[in-house]
Amino acid sequence: MSIEARIKLAKVIYSRFGDELRKRYGDILNKLNKAIDETWNYMRSVGITEICRQCALETGSCCRRWVEDLYDEVTLLINLLLGVDLPKERYREELCFFCGENGCRLRARESACVTYLCDRIDVDRMEFNRICSVELGYLSLLKVKITRFIDQKVPRSSSDIRFWRSHHP
């Protein structure tokens, strides 16, 4: 399924179940949001974000087009629940759909995007992974809960969410 189709599916699910998902999982969403802030604060404090910004200016970013394939409609739905306005078009042809002028346009990101550190970055990787693991733990928990929720709510014959069952057996 194309990234545009996954975004569309996430938006359909959000329009049908967004309020209910926020009520059920608001506490976990809040904890995820806080953990994301802590990850970014750490990355800024040790210089990771500046190194990545400089590298992106020089090489165009390590966020290549294939990275978007890591994102399913559940992670995109979580971003919608966190208030992210998912992009409607690609910023640059060779980059991930979610990479914009100022970096990633998503709030909740997959593990590879959160934890990848190239050789230019020299930080305490144990501490970095410890901080990231909190964010990724909440993301993983939410993905499981939301997938189960949708599996229970969406009838097999539902035409507007027809892709769900084929991608989440």
Salt bridges, closest charged atoms under 4 A:
ASP19 OD1 - ARG22 NH1 3.69
GLU20 OE2 - ARG24 NH2 3.67
GLU20 OE2 - LYS153 NZ 3.13
ASP27 OD2 - LYS31 NZ 3.29
ASP37 OD1 - ARG107 NH2 2.46
GLU38 OE2 - LYS34 NZ 3.78
GLU50 OE2 - ARG53 NH2 2.80
GLU58 OE1 - ARG120 NH1 3.07
GLU68 OE1 - ARG90 NH1 2.68
ASP69 OD1 - ARG6 NH2 3.78
ASP72 OD2 - LYS143 NZ 3.64
GLU73 OE2 - HIS168 ND1 3.19
ASP85 OD1 - LYS88 NZ 3.55
GLU93 OE2 - ARG65 NH1 2.54
GLU94 OE2 - ARG92 NH2 2.49
GLU110 OE2 - LYS143 NZ 2.95
GLU127 OE2 - ARG130 NH2 2.76
ASP151 OD1 - ARG165 NH1 3.28
ASP160 OD1 - ARG16 NH1 3.05
